[in-house]
Amino acid sequence: MTEPRGGEDPAARLQAATDCHQRGDLDTAEALYRALLEDDPAHFTAAHLLGVLYNQRGDFQAAVAVLSLALKINPRSAIAHLNLGIALLELHHPEEALGHFRLSLLLKPDDRDALLYRASALRDLRRYSEALADYRR
């Protein structure tokens, strides 16, 4: 068995990445998430958080790619659907974003962020009465 990079186990490496991410050291966090994914392409948390990081940077194309990967690993993640929907909405794909907000809400019905973003997608699609209902909820 080969030793993980840096002699650390994947959980410790993920913790180091999330610590950097939370401190705002996005370059280091990105490198650490990418290294985790290189070693384990099915590492859901690394893929998801890398997508979140790309959303934060405004690199929505990259966010879509990596969040799509995360959802292939775990299609039942409400938060990954939400974050993918956000990236798609930013790329002006409200219909596709709406599908992910709906899935997020199916998995986590009381998520206010998902409701607000779904309302925004509906507004962008000029489905105003539906958007208003979500805003009211």
Z-matrix of the N, CA and C atoms (Angstrom, degrees):
N
C 1 1.455
C 2 1.524 1 108.50
N 3 1.346 2 115.91 1 134.50
C 4 1.453 3 119.42 2 178.72
C 5 1.520 4 109.93 3 -88.10
N 6 1.299 5 114.32 4 149.52
C 7 1.464 6 120.25 5 -179.23
C 8 1.517 7 109.54 6 -80.81
N 9 1.344 8 118.30 7 137.60
C 10 1.461 9 119.95 8 177.77
C 11 1.519 10 111.35 9 -59.20
N 12 1.329 11 116.74 10 159.19
C 13 1.458 12 122.33 11 178.27
C 14 1.509 13 111.36 12 -51.81
N 15 1.289 14 115.42 13 140.25
C 16 1.445 15 120.37 14 176.13
C 17 1.515 16 113.07 15 69.65
N 18 1.334 17 117.81 16 6.82
C 19 1.450 18 120.14 17 -179.94
C 20 1.523 19 113.29 18 71.38
N 21 1.305 20 117.68 19 9.21
C 22 1.458 21 120.60 20 -177.86
C 23 1.516 22 110.18 21 -105.86
N 24 1.317 23 115.20 22 151.32
C 25 1.456 24 119.01 23 176.30
C 26 1.530 25 109.10 24 -76.37
N 27 1.326 26 117.48 25 161.13
C 28 1.463 27 120.57 26 -177.21
C 29 1.539 28 113.72 27 -57.38
N 30 1.315 29 118.00 28 -35.28
C 31 1.474 30 120.01 29 179.35
C 32 1.526 31 110.95 30 -64.21
N 33 1.327 32 116.57 31 -41.04
C 34 1.468 33 120.37 32 178.54
C 35 1.525 34 110.41 33 -67.69
N 36 1.332 35 116.58 34 -38.28
C 37 1.458 36 120.57 35 178.42
C 38 1.525 37 110.80 36 -66.46
N 39 1.324 38 116.92 37 -39.66
C 40 1.463 39 120.32 38 177.18
C 41 1.525 40 110.27 39 -64.88
N 42 1.313 41 116.59 40 -40.82
C 43 1.467 42 120.25 41 178.52
C 44 1.531 43 110.70 42 -62.30
N 45 1.318 44 116.72 43 -41.23
C 46 1.466 45 120.30 44 177.73
C 47 1.532 46 110.37 45 -62.37
N 48 1.321 47 116.17 46 -41.50
C 49 1.466 48 120.43 47 179.02
C 50 1.527 49 111.26 48 -64.49
N 51 1.319 50 116.63 49 -46.18
C 52 1.474 51 118.92 50 -179.02
C 53 1.525 52 111.53 51 -67.86
N 54 1.328 53 117.12 52 -33.71
C 55 1.472 54 119.84 53 175.54
C 56 1.525 55 110.21 54 -61.51
N 57 1.329 56 117.06 55 -45.91
C 58 1.472 57 120.86 56 177.86
C 59 1.524 58 110.31 57 -62.18
N 60 1.315 59 115.94 58 -43.19
C 61 1.465 60 121.09 59 -179.24
C 62 1.527 61 110.02 60 -59.94
N 63 1.314 62 116.74 61 -46.60
C 64 1.462 63 121.12 62 -178.95
C 65 1.528 64 112.18 63 -66.81
N 66 1.312 65 117.13 64 -30.94
C 67 1.475 66 121.02 65 177.44
C 68 1.525 67 112.01 66 -77.85
N 69 1.323 68 116.73 67 -10.49
C 70 1.458 69 120.25 68 -178.79
C 71 1.514 70 114.06 69 90.77
N 72 1.330 71 117.16 70 8.06
C 73 1.462 72 121.43 71 176.71
C 74 1.531 73 107.49 72 -86.05
N 75 1.329 74 114.97 73 74.95
C 76 1.461 75 120.59 74 -171.72
C 77 1.515 76 113.12 75 -69.25
N 78 1.325 77 117.86 76 -32.49
C 79 1.466 78 119.31 77 179.44
C 80 1.529 79 111.13 78 -64.19
N 81 1.329 80 116.23 79 -45.51
C 82 1.465 81 119.34 80 179.47
C 83 1.521 82 110.21 81 -67.96
N 84 1.329 83 116.83 82 -42.62
C 85 1.467 84 120.00 83 178.92
C 86 1.529 85 110.38 84 -59.09
N 87 1.322 86 116.32 85 -44.91
C 88 1.465 87 119.75 86 179.24
C 89 1.528 88 110.85 87 -58.66
N 90 1.324 89 116.91 88 -46.66
C 91 1.464 90 120.56 89 -179.67
C 92 1.523 91 111.08 90 -60.91
N 93 1.327 92 116.89 91 -40.29
C 94 1.461 93 120.58 92 -179.55
C 95 1.527 94 111.88 93 -69.70
N 96 1.340 95 117.29 94 -41.73
C 97 1.476 96 119.74 95 176.72
C 98 1.523 97 110.15 96 -62.87
N 99 1.334 98 116.42 97 -42.29
C 100 1.469 99 119.96 98 -179.44
C 101 1.529 100 111.18 99 -64.05
N 102 1.329 101 116.36 100 -39.53
C 103 1.468 102 120.05 101 178.57
C 104 1.528 103 110.26 102 -64.15
N 105 1.314 104 116.98 103 -40.97
C 106 1.466 105 120.26 104 176.83
C 107 1.524 106 110.74 105 -60.90
N 108 1.327 107 116.64 106 -43.05
C 109 1.464 108 120.44 107 179.84
C 110 1.526 109 112.29 108 -69.92
N 111 1.313 110 116.29 109 -30.96
C 112 1.461 111 119.24 110 176.49
C 113 1.530 112 109.92 111 -64.95
N 114 1.321 113 115.82 112 -41.27
C 115 1.462 114 120.32 113 179.65
C 116 1.522 115 112.44 114 -76.06
N 117 1.336 116 116.57 115 -31.83
C 118 1.460 117 121.84 116 -177.82
C 119 1.523 118 108.81 117 -143.25
N 120 1.333 119 117.88 118 89.72
C 121 1.460 120 121.12 119 -177.67
C 122 1.531 121 114.21 120 -60.83
N 123 1.330 122 117.57 121 -13.56
C 124 1.463 123 121.47 122 179.34
C 125 1.527 124 111.76 123 -100.94
N 126 1.317 125 117.94 124 21.31
C 127 1.468 126 121.73 125 179.91
C 128 1.530 127 108.23 126 -80.99
N 129 1.331 128 116.17 127 95.39
C 130 1.457 129 121.52 128 -174.75
C 131 1.519 130 112.66 129 -57.38
N 132 1.302 131 117.64 130 -49.37
C 133 1.467 132 120.24 131 -174.16
C 134 1.524 133 111.38 132 -63.09
N 135 1.318 134 117.24 133 -41.52
C 136 1.466 135 120.03 134 177.99
C 137 1.531 136 110.27 135 -63.29
N 138 1.329 137 117.41 136 -42.93
C 139 1.461 138 120.64 137 179.37
C 140 1.531 139 110.53 138 -64.88
N 141 1.315 140 116.63 139 -45.76
C 142 1.461 141 119.94 140 -179.25
C 143 1.526 142 111.43 141 -62.26
N 144 1.322 143 116.76 142 -48.80
C 145 1.464 144 119.33 143 -177.30
C 146 1.529 145 112.28 144 -68.61
N 147 1.324 146 117.40 145 -30.33
C 148 1.460 147 119.41 146 173.68
C 149 1.531 148 109.40 147 -64.92
N 150 1.322 149 117.13 148 -39.57
C 151 1.461 150 120.79 149 175.59
C 152 1.520 151 112.16 150 -63.02
N 153 1.321 152 117.24 151 -41.08
C 154 1.465 153 121.64 152 176.23
C 155 1.530 154 109.59 153 -60.48
N 156 1.311 155 115.87 154 -45.03
C 157 1.467 156 121.13 155 179.05
C 158 1.527 157 110.32 156 -58.73
N 159 1.329 158 117.31 157 -45.23
C 160 1.468 159 119.84 158 179.11
C 161 1.523 160 111.06 159 -63.72
N 162 1.332 161 117.56 160 -38.70
C 163 1.466 162 119.70 161 175.16
C 164 1.524 163 110.28 162 -59.76
N 165 1.329 164 116.09 163 -42.98
C 166 1.463 165 120.01 164 -179.68
C 167 1.521 166 111.35 165 -61.80
N 168 1.304 167 116.86 166 -36.40
C 169 1.468 168 121.48 167 179.70
C 170 1.521 169 112.81 168 -78.14
N 171 1.314 170 116.61 169 -13.95
C 172 1.461 171 119.75 170 -175.93
C 173 1.515 172 113.47 171 84.29
N 174 1.328 173 116.92 172 14.15
C 175 1.463 174 122.02 173 177.25
C 176 1.534 175 107.26 174 -94.51
N 177 1.326 176 114.57 175 76.03
C 178 1.459 177 120.14 176 -169.91
C 179 1.524 178 112.94 177 -72.65
N 180 1.337 179 117.83 178 -29.18
C 181 1.471 180 119.64 179 175.52
C 182 1.524 181 110.32 180 -63.02
N 183 1.319 182 116.67 181 -46.49
C 184 1.466 183 120.35 182 178.37
C 185 1.528 184 110.26 183 -64.29
N 186 1.328 185 116.05 184 -38.32
C 187 1.465 186 119.96 185 178.74
C 188 1.518 187 110.35 186 -61.16
N 189 1.329 188 117.88 187 -44.52
C 190 1.468 189 121.12 188 179.46
C 191 1.525 190 110.21 189 -59.41
N 192 1.309 191 116.93 190 -44.28
C 193 1.471 192 120.20 191 -177.89
C 194 1.516 193 111.57 192 -62.13
N 195 1.316 194 117.47 193 -48.91
C 196 1.460 195 119.53 194 -174.56
C 197 1.536 196 111.65 195 -77.62
N 198 1.329 197 117.91 196 -32.58
C 199 1.470 198 119.31 197 176.62
C 200 1.521 199 111.00 198 -71.15
N 201 1.323 200 117.08 199 -31.47
C 202 1.467 201 119.90 200 173.66
C 203 1.525 202 110.24 201 -63.65
N 204 1.321 203 116.52 202 -40.36
C 205 1.464 204 121.24 203 174.65
C 206 1.528 205 110.23 204 -61.01
N 207 1.319 206 116.98 205 -46.54
C 208 1.465 207 120.74 206 179.93
C 209 1.525 208 110.50 207 -57.57
N 210 1.321 209 116.62 208 -40.52
C 211 1.467 210 119.57 209 -178.59
C 212 1.532 211 112.53 210 -74.62
N 213 1.309 212 118.03 211 -22.50
C 214 1.464 213 119.70 212 171.56
C 215 1.524 214 109.49 213 -69.07
N 216 1.323 215 116.03 214 -34.22
C 217 1.464 216 121.48 215 178.87
C 218 1.525 217 110.08 216 -73.86
N 219 1.321 218 116.89 217 -44.43
C 220 1.468 219 121.71 218 -178.15
C 221 1.528 220 109.44 219 -139.31
N 222 1.335 221 117.33 220 87.30
C 223 1.462 222 120.48 221 -177.45
C 224 1.529 223 114.28 222 -70.27
N 225 1.317 224 117.65 223 -7.36
C 226 1.460 225 120.95 224 -178.72
C 227 1.529 226 112.87 225 -102.35
N 228 1.303 227 116.99 226 22.85
C 229 1.459 228 121.12 227 178.38
C 230 1.525 229 110.01 228 -91.92
N 231 1.322 230 115.70 229 109.04
C 232 1.468 231 120.60 230 179.49
C 233 1.523 232 111.09 231 -60.57
N 234 1.314 233 116.96 232 -42.87
C 235 1.466 234 120.68 233 -176.24
C 236 1.532 235 111.62 234 -68.36
N 237 1.319 236 117.55 235 -34.79
C 238 1.468 237 119.65 236 177.58
C 239 1.528 238 110.24 237 -69.02
N 240 1.337 239 117.42 238 -39.02
C 241 1.470 240 119.94 239 175.38
C 242 1.525 241 109.99 240 -62.32
N 243 1.324 242 116.66 241 -43.09
C 244 1.462 243 120.51 242 178.58
C 245 1.530 244 110.72 243 -59.26
N 246 1.320 245 116.80 244 -49.43
C 247 1.469 246 120.23 245 -177.32
C 248 1.523 247 112.44 246 -66.89
N 249 1.329 248 117.51 247 -35.15
C 250 1.464 249 119.59 248 175.35
C 251 1.528 250 109.88 249 -67.09
N 252 1.327 251 116.43 250 -41.11
C 253 1.460 252 119.66 251 176.92
C 254 1.514 253 112.10 252 -59.82
N 255 1.326 254 117.07 253 -40.65
C 256 1.465 255 121.31 254 178.58
C 257 1.534 256 110.37 255 -60.46
N 258 1.331 257 116.42 256 -46.82
C 259 1.466 258 120.05 257 179.41
C 260 1.530 259 110.86 258 -61.10
N 261 1.321 260 116.63 259 -43.36
C 262 1.462 261 120.36 260 179.83
C 263 1.527 262 111.56 261 -65.28
N 264 1.313 263 116.35 262 -38.96
C 265 1.462 264 120.27 263 177.84
C 266 1.532 265 110.21 264 -63.31
N 267 1.320 266 116.29 265 -41.19
C 268 1.467 267 120.39 266 178.04
C 269 1.531 268 112.00 267 -65.07
N 270 1.321 269 116.69 268 -27.74
C 271 1.464 270 121.69 269 178.06
C 272 1.533 271 111.86 270 -87.76
N 273 1.329 272 115.93 271 7.77
C 274 1.467 273 122.26 272 177.85
C 275 1.524 274 112.34 273 66.21
N 276 1.343 275 115.03 274 43.36
C 277 1.464 276 122.03 275 173.42
C 278 1.529 277 108.41 276 -120.89
N 279 1.350 278 116.96 277 66.36
C 280 1.460 279 119.21 278 -172.46
C 281 1.528 280 114.50 279 -64.51
N 282 1.317 281 117.85 280 -32.67
C 283 1.472 282 119.49 281 -179.46
C 284 1.531 283 110.39 282 -65.78
N 285 1.321 284 115.96 283 -45.34
C 286 1.464 285 120.26 284 178.86
C 287 1.536 286 110.25 285 -67.27
N 288 1.325 287 116.78 286 -40.31
C 289 1.464 288 120.90 287 177.63
C 290 1.522 289 110.54 288 -60.97
N 291 1.323 290 115.92 289 -41.85
C 292 1.456 291 121.06 290 -179.30
C 293 1.526 292 111.46 291 -56.69
N 294 1.319 293 116.59 292 -40.49
C 295 1.467 294 120.06 293 177.63
C 296 1.520 295 112.26 294 -59.52
N 297 1.322 296 116.92 295 -39.70
C 298 1.471 297 120.09 296 179.98
C 299 1.524 298 111.48 297 -74.03
N 300 1.330 299 117.35 298 -34.94
C 301 1.466 300 118.56 299 176.01
C 302 1.525 301 110.51 300 -66.21
N 303 1.318 302 116.62 301 -37.78
C 304 1.475 303 120.01 302 177.15
C 305 1.533 304 110.66 303 -63.11
N 306 1.315 305 116.41 304 -44.97
C 307 1.472 306 119.69 305 178.57
C 308 1.521 307 110.64 306 -63.06
N 309 1.325 308 116.92 307 -41.36
C 310 1.460 309 120.34 308 178.22
C 311 1.522 310 110.24 309 -58.60
N 312 1.332 311 116.08 310 -43.43
C 313 1.461 312 119.90 311 -178.73
C 314 1.526 313 112.82 312 -72.63
N 315 1.317 314 117.47 313 -28.39
C 316 1.466 315 119.41 314 173.64
C 317 1.527 316 110.35 315 -64.75
N 318 1.324 317 115.62 316 -37.54
C 319 1.460 318 120.99 317 -178.36
C 320 1.524 319 112.48 318 -82.00
N 321 1.326 320 116.54 319 -28.67
C 322 1.471 321 121.63 320 -178.86
C 323 1.532 322 108.15 321 -144.18
N 324 1.329 323 116.37 322 82.16
C 325 1.465 324 121.55 323 -169.29
C 326 1.528 325 116.30 324 -60.45
N 327 1.284 326 119.28 325 -26.55
C 328 1.462 327 120.61 326 -175.68
C 329 1.521 328 113.76 327 -99.06
N 330 1.306 329 118.30 328 18.14
C 331 1.461 330 121.55 329 -177.91
C 332 1.528 331 109.58 330 -76.24
N 333 1.319 332 116.22 331 107.36
C 334 1.473 333 121.11 332 -177.56
C 335 1.516 334 112.18 333 -64.48
N 336 1.329 335 117.25 334 -36.52
C 337 1.466 336 119.14 335 178.57
C 338 1.525 337 110.43 336 -62.30
N 339 1.321 338 116.71 337 -43.70
C 340 1.466 339 120.18 338 179.32
C 341 1.528 340 110.60 339 -62.77
N 342 1.326 341 116.67 340 -39.84
C 343 1.471 342 120.10 341 177.26
C 344 1.524 343 111.34 342 -62.16
N 345 1.321 344 116.84 343 -45.09
C 346 1.462 345 120.29 344 -179.30
C 347 1.526 346 111.76 345 -64.62
N 348 1.319 347 116.09 346 -42.49
C 349 1.460 348 118.32 347 179.71
C 350 1.525 349 110.93 348 -70.26
N 351 1.341 350 117.46 349 -36.44
C 352 1.467 351 119.15 350 176.16
C 353 1.534 352 109.34 351 -62.02
N 354 1.331 353 116.14 352 -41.96
C 355 1.461 354 119.84 353 177.69
C 356 1.529 355 110.87 354 -60.43
N 357 1.322 356 117.18 355 -39.96
C 358 1.465 357 120.43 356 178.20
C 359 1.526 358 111.34 357 -64.02
N 360 1.324 359 116.50 358 -41.23
C 361 1.468 360 119.88 359 178.11
C 362 1.528 361 110.26 360 -64.51
N 363 1.318 362 116.25 361 -42.91
C 364 1.468 363 120.06 362 178.30
C 365 1.527 364 111.00 363 -62.85
N 366 1.325 365 116.03 364 -40.11
C 367 1.466 366 120.40 365 176.84
C 368 1.529 367 109.95 366 -61.19
N 369 1.326 368 116.61 367 -45.67
C 370 1.465 369 120.14 368 179.71
C 371 1.524 370 111.71 369 -61.75
N 372 1.332 371 115.95 370 -28.39
C 373 1.468 372 121.00 371 178.26
C 374 1.532 373 112.03 372 -87.78
N 375 1.326 374 116.04 373 3.89
C 376 1.461 375 123.74 374 -179.99
C 377 1.529 376 112.82 375 63.44
N 378 1.305 377 114.60 376 30.39
C 379 1.472 378 121.37 377 175.70
C 380 1.527 379 106.40 378 -100.55
N 381 1.323 380 114.45 379 69.13
C 382 1.451 381 122.18 380 -167.13
C 383 1.528 382 114.09 381 -65.53
N 384 1.317 383 118.45 382 -39.70
C 385 1.470 384 118.83 383 -178.47
C 386 1.531 385 110.78 384 -66.11
N 387 1.327 386 117.09 385 -38.23
C 388 1.468 387 120.01 386 176.96
C 389 1.529 388 110.66 387 -67.94
N 390 1.315 389 115.99 388 -40.63
C 391 1.470 390 120.10 389 178.92
C 392 1.521 391 109.77 390 -61.82
N 393 1.316 392 116.92 391 -44.70
C 394 1.457 393 121.48 392 -179.51
C 395 1.530 394 111.20 393 -60.97
N 396 1.316 395 116.49 394 -39.60
C 397 1.472 396 120.24 395 178.42
C 398 1.526 397 110.51 396 -61.88
N 399 1.324 398 117.44 397 -40.65
C 400 1.471 399 120.61 398 178.01
C 401 1.513 400 111.17 399 -68.12
N 402 1.334 401 116.89 400 -42.44
C 403 1.461 402 119.55 401 178.43
C 404 1.529 403 110.55 402 -59.90
N 405 1.313 404 116.65 403 -38.34
C 406 1.462 405 120.66 404 179.86
C 407 1.525 406 112.04 405 -68.24
N 408 1.315 407 116.53 406 -36.07
C 409 1.472 408 120.66 407 178.89
C 410 1.510 409 109.97 408 -64.37
